[in-house]
Amino acid sequence: MVYAHNRQAKTIISEPSIFIRNRGVGDGLGKIEAKLAELEESISKEATAGPRWQGRRLLFLCAALWLVSVFASFFLAGDINSFFKGILGEETQKKLEAPFVEELLKPLGLIILAAVFWSVNRLWKAGIDWLKSMKVCYAIGYASGFVIGVLENWITYKKFSGLRAATPFSHALGAGIVGVGIYYVLTRGKRGLGRFVFLYSTAVLLHLAWNNIEFSVARAVLGLFETVIGFVAFLLSLLAKLGKPSGAFQISEKLS
């Protein structure tokens, strides 16, 4: 599972800000973050719009921010991998380097959402604290990894057949596991770093196993295991939240 793109990855290392700006990702993130800040400042002035409307607006902006971040992580990982491919060679880069970079970048959408919520203090104080739920962090991480897996099959390999069909689910499980690690950092601070490192290492090991298993049957078994376990956990995470009122729909009342 490698993001392979024919780009000049030196731009990533020497001028990361120029890279992001050239991609158009930085401008997109900036605009979405600005919209979130505007929403936070204007909430008390728009009480007539009703809490449900405010909640839907917040959800839409968060979804847009997450999606832009997912695309950013895909292209960023691709260029970093291309850079190391030139140094290590394609085979070594694929089997050893790619898992470390990709597992760290796949949950970028969750990390950026957490940074935005952390900076807009009134959201946390008002109880708009979705990311303080382990289930939510896993679900967002899982969805991020799944989208990246689909992009990889579509853009890089241009196929979804054979073992490639399991790739999105494998990416999703790894990102979901790292998402749980991010949850521990969000809720426990420095005390959660140990669990984050452990969970990140687990995701890297699963990725290393997938990239280095040569026997197709063994890889198929691993793919089936990751698909079933990851997807069931994702469904349970979603079902656990059904029927519970979202803090976003009460945002006007809480922040007024």
C-alpha positions in Angstrom: 0.0 0.0 0.0 2.0 2.9 -1.3 1.1 6.3 -2.5 3.2 6.6 -5.7 3.1 9.9 -7.5 5.5 11.4 -10.0 6.1 14.7 -8.2 9.1 16.6 -7.1 9.0 15.7 -3.4 11.9 17.9 -2.6 9.4 20.7 -2.3 7.9 18.9 0.7 11.1 18.9 2.5 12.5 22.3 1.6 9.4 24.4 1.3 6.3 22.7 2.8 4.3 25.9 2.9 4.8 26.4 -0.8 3.8 22.8 -1.5 0.6 23.2 0.4 -0.2 26.5 -1.2 0.5 25.2 -4.7 -1.8 22.3 -4.1 -4.6 24.7 -3.1 -5.0 22.7 0.1 -3.7 25.5 2.4 -6.2 28.0 1.1 -9.0 25.6 1.4 -8.1 24.8 5.1 -7.7 28.5 5.9 -11.1 29.4 4.5 -12.9 26.5 6.3 -11.1 27.5 9.6 -12.1 31.1 9.1 -15.7 30.0 8.5 -15.6 28.1 11.8 -14.3 31.1 13.6 -17.0 33.3 12.1 -19.6 30.8 13.2 -18.3 30.8 16.8 -18.3 34.6 16.9 -21.8 35.0 15.4 -23.6 32.3 17.3 -25.1 34.6 19.9 -26.3 37.0 17.2 -28.1 34.4 15.2 -30.3 32.8 17.9 -33.3 33.4 15.7 -32.0 30.9 13.3 -32.5 28.1 15.8 -30.2 25.6 17.4 -30.8 22.9 14.8 -29.8 25.1 11.9 -26.7 26.2 13.7 -25.8 22.6 14.4 -26.2 21.6 10.8 -24.0 24.4 9.7 -21.3 23.4 12.1 -21.5 19.8 11.0 -21.2 20.8 7.3 -18.1 23.0 8.0 -16.5 20.2 10.0 -17.2 17.7 7.2 -15.7 20.0 4.6 -12.6 20.6 6.7 -12.2 16.9 7.3 -12.6 16.1 3.6 -10.0 18.7 2.5 -7.6 17.3 5.1 -8.0 13.8 3.9 -7.1 14.8 0.3 -4.2 16.8 1.7 -2.9 13.7 3.6 -3.1 11.5 0.5 -1.1 13.8 -1.7 1.4 14.8 1.0 2.1 11.1 1.8 2.4 10.4 -1.9 5.1 13.0 -2.4 7.0 12.1 0.8 7.0 8.5 -0.4 8.3 9.5 -3.8 11.1 11.4 -2.2 12.2 8.4 -0.1 11.8 6.1 -3.2 14.6 8.0 -4.8 16.8 7.4 -1.8 15.9 3.9 -0.7 14.7 2.4 -3.9 11.1 1.4 -4.7 11.1 -2.0 -3.0 12.6 -0.9 0.3 10.5 2.2 0.4 7.4 0.3 -0.1 8.1 -2.4 2.4 9.7 -0.4 5.2 9.2 3.4 4.9 5.6 3.7 3.6 3.8 2.3 6.7 5.5 4.8 9.0 4.6 7.8 6.9 1.1 6.7 5.9 -0.1 5.7 9.3 0.9 9.0 10.7 -0.7 11.1 8.0 -3.9 9.2 7.3 -5.7 10.6 10.4 -4.7 14.2 9.5 -8.3 15.1 9.1 -9.0 14.1 12.7 -5.9 16.0 13.9 -6.9 19.2 12.2 -10.5 19.0 13.5 -9.1 18.5 17.0 -6.8 21.5 16.6 -9.7 23.7 15.4 -12.0 22.6 18.3 -9.1 23.1 20.7 -8.5 26.6 19.5 -12.1 27.7 19.5 -12.4 27.4 23.2 -16.1 28.2 23.5 -16.9 25.0 21.6 -15.2 22.9 24.2 -16.8 24.9 27.1 -20.2 24.6 25.5 -20.0 20.8 25.4 -19.4 20.5 21.7 -16.8 17.9 22.4 -17.4 15.1 19.9 -13.7 14.3 19.7 -13.6 13.4 23.4 -15.4 10.2 22.5 -13.2 7.2 21.6 -15.9 5.9 19.3 -16.1 9.2 17.3 -12.3 9.3 17.0 -12.2 5.8 15.7 -15.0 6.4 13.3 -13.4 9.6 11.9 -10.0 7.9 11.6 -11.6 4.8 10.0 -13.5 6.9 7.4 -10.3 8.9 6.6 -8.3 5.7 6.0 -11.1 4.2 3.8 -11.3 7.3 1.6 -7.5 7.3 1.2 -7.6 3.6 0.3 -10.2 4.3 -2.4 -8.1 7.2 -3.7 -5.0 5.0 -3.8 -6.8 2.3 -5.8 -8.4 4.8 -8.1 -5.5 7.2 -8.7 -2.3 5.2 -8.1 -3.2 1.6 -9.1 -6.3 2.3 -11.2 -8.0 -0.9 -10.1 -10.2 -2.4 -7.4 -9.9 -6.1 -8.3 -8.2 -8.9 -6.4 -6.5 -8.0 -3.2 -6.8 -4.3 -4.0 -10.4 -4.6 -3.0 -9.4 -5.1 0.6 -7.0 -2.2 0.6 -9.5 0.6 1.6 -10.6 -1.5 4.6 -6.9 -2.2 5.6 -6.1 1.5 5.4 -9.3 2.2 7.3 -8.5 -0.1 10.2 -5.0 1.4 10.6 -6.3 4.9 10.6 -9.0 4.0 13.1 -6.5 2.5 15.5 -4.3 5.7 15.3 -7.6 7.7 15.8 -8.0 6.0 19.1 -4.5 6.9 20.0 -5.3 10.5 19.2 -8.4 10.2 21.5 -6.1 9.4 24.4 -3.9 12.4 23.7 -6.9 14.7 23.5 -8.4 13.4 26.8 -5.3 12.7 28.8 -2.7 15.0 27.4 0.9 13.9 28.0 -0.3 10.9 29.9 -1.9 9.6 26.7 1.2 9.7 24.6 2.3 6.3 25.6 -1.0 4.7 24.4 -0.8 6.8 21.2 2.7 5.4 20.5 1.5 1.9 21.2 -1.5 2.1 19.0 0.4 3.9 16.2 3.0 1.1 16.4 0.2 -1.5 16.1 -1.1 0.2 13.0 2.4 0.3 11.5 3.0 -3.4 12.2 -0.3 -4.4 10.5 0.7 -2.2 7.5 4.2 -3.8 7.4 2.7 -7.2 7.5 0.4 -6.4 4.6 3.3 -5.0 2.5 5.7 -7.8 3.2 3.6 -10.9 3.1 4.4 -12.6 -0.2 2.0 -15.6 0.1 -1.3 -14.5 -1.5 -3.4 -16.7 0.7 -1.9 -15.4 3.9 -2.4 -11.8 2.6 -6.0 -12.6 1.7 -6.6 -14.0 5.3 -5.1 -10.8 6.8 -7.2 -8.7 4.5 -10.4 -10.5 5.5 -9.5 -10.2 9.2 -8.8 -6.5 8.9 -12.0 -5.9 6.9 -14.3 -7.8 9.3 -12.8 -6.5 12.5 -12.4 -2.9 11.4 -15.8 -2.6 9.8 -17.7 -4.2 12.7 -16.0 -1.8 15.1 -16.9 1.1 12.8 -20.6 0.0 12.7 -20.7 -0.4 16.5 -19.1 3.1 16.9 -21.8 4.6 14.7 -24.7 2.6 16.3 -23.5 3.7 19.8 -24.2 7.3 18.8 -27.6 6.8 17.2 -30.5 8.3 19.1 -28.2 10.6 21.2 -28.7 14.3 20.7 -25.7 16.0 19.2 -24.2 18.9 21.1 -24.0 20.7 17.7 -27.8 20.9 17.5 -27.9 22.7 20.9 -25.0 25.0 20.0 -27.1 28.3 20.2 -28.5 27.5 23.6 -25.2 26.4 25.1 -23.2 29.4 23.8 -25.7 32.1 24.3 
